[in-house]
Amino acid sequence: MDTRRLFRITATAFVAAGLLISGCSSGGSSSEASSPGGDSGSGAVSIDPAALKKYYDQKLTWRACGVPGFECATLKAPLDYTKPDGTRIDLAVSRKKATGPGKRLGSLMVNPGGPGGSAIGYLQAYAGIGYPAQIRAQYDIVAIDPRGVARSEPVECLTGKEMDAYTQVDQTPDDQAETAKLAASFKKFAQGCEKRSGAILPHVSTVEAARDMDIFRTALGDQKLSYVGASYGTFLGATYAELFPKRTGRLVLDGAMDPSLPARELNRDQTAGFETAFRAFAEDCVKQSDCPLGTKSAADVSNRMKTFFTTLDAKPVPTGASRPLGESLATTGVIAAMYDESTWPQLRQAVADAMKGDGAALLSLADSYYERDSDGSYANLMYANSAVNCLDLPPAFSSPEEVTQALPSFEQASPVFGRGLAWASLNCTYWPTKATGSPHRIEAKGAAPIVVVGTTRDPATPYKWAQSLAAQLSSGTLLTYDGDGHTAYGRGSDCIDTAINTYLLEGTPPTDGKKCS
């Protein structure tokens, strides 16, 4: 199980958006919007605008690719923005052009989260065909795979077999030997990343990805950035607004992160978020005739799940494959189902099967979380996730001893997941590249209105993070979805979808504090 700060939107959440709203507006302009460098903001570094001009002046050569109707191109960016005349990297970009009718509103950039999620994959599988018809009619829907992700100089760390072994390591160690084995697995993971991707590892930060977005914005011919970011994509969008507030157009940050928190607090908050989601699952489970964890009470379901994990820790069950279902993979499978309540029936059946000695279904949930293919290969999601997270913030813990000291607070946050998620937070301790980012408030003074969306029982990005980010942003407005699952836009709430569609099409944000269910 490696779920440390994986702020992602899963494939099960790629559902069609709800009510469509009509309207049109221009995105506005700024005389500074096409100049290289940055506006202001605490995330800015000293960069020579003249040296970046060649990147901002580049023209994209579009070609047909992937799904019919989509185009792809390659964007050039400096590997190191402080050395723009040095090594260049290739970044993959894609678009689905506006279909009309109605006045074209420019480009709408999308990012599904992660860090490590492929924005191009999200665009071609969902956003470019599943976003509301009028959004697609008036916007080119566009995406850039962030540096280190998928098609853009992807970070690689382990072979498929090595990753299989890594995901099965016991992450609730019971003694010094198991603790040493867990630490060794994190070290091997980090060493693999350095060996296979050492050149790009120091340059996959969120700040650098946001700067890439600004080059892409200019190459698209847009004076301001319009953007929908989900999960980790909210941090990416907020970072862009911090760096380039005057170039910020209509930003929707759905399933928001809180940039002011250090890694340990983020991890503990997310642990509590998964507990909140699990309680909602448990309360629903006891009402179902097929609940394998009892029908007495939600507390009883939690206790039985903990016992189930402990049983698997001692004796994994077969799966019909070479990998048995132990505690780590089972925990990951359960966590995967917390992202979307529509997966709860599947989880009930998977747990029931595992309790009868067949772990195949729960293993399948874990594999979907890790993006493991049937041939044993993995997408680079987990590699990029660690690379970005470990660069953006100093590690949550400096040693296994610190984890041990923090266990009570994590177990208080989540009796079901706390112990495992505390140990999973040790990952960045052994990272080969020192963090370049630090926790800080993002105000983005001078930015246009930014809509921050929070879901009250979101497992991965707790609701209080949305409240905090909306309060930090000088132009933030909070939109609340009282419900379950990770993120809110396009997940069935007409109220949420109407508010966001109106904002994207007309530029009118919802009233601050608006609540939907």
Secondary structure, 3 states (H helix, E strand, C coil): CCCCCCEECCHHHCCCCCCCCCCCCCCCCCCCCCCCCCCCCCCCCCCCHHHHHHHHCCCCCCEECCCCCCEEEEEEEECCCCCCCCCEEEEEEEEECCCCCCCCCCEEEEECEECCCCHHHHHHHHHHHHCCHHHHHHCEEEEECCCCECCECCCCCCCHHHHHHHHHCCCCCCCHHHHHHHHHHHHHHHHHHHHHHCCCHHHCCHHHHHHHHHHHHHHCCCCCEEEEEECHHHHHHHHHHHHCHHHEEEEEEECCCCCCCCHHHHHHHHHHHHHHHHHHHHHHHCCCCCCCCCCCCHHHHHHHHHHHHHHHHHCCECCCCCCCECHHHHHHHHHHHCCCHHHHHHHHHHHHHHHCCCCHHHHHHHHHHHCECCCCCECCHHHHHHHHHHHHCCCCCCCHHHHHHHHHHHHHHCCCCHHHHHHHCCHHHHCCCCCCCCCCCCCCCCCCCEEEEEEEECCCCCHHHHHHHHHHCCCEEEEEEEEECCCCCCCCCHHHHHHHHHHHHHCCCCCCCEEEC
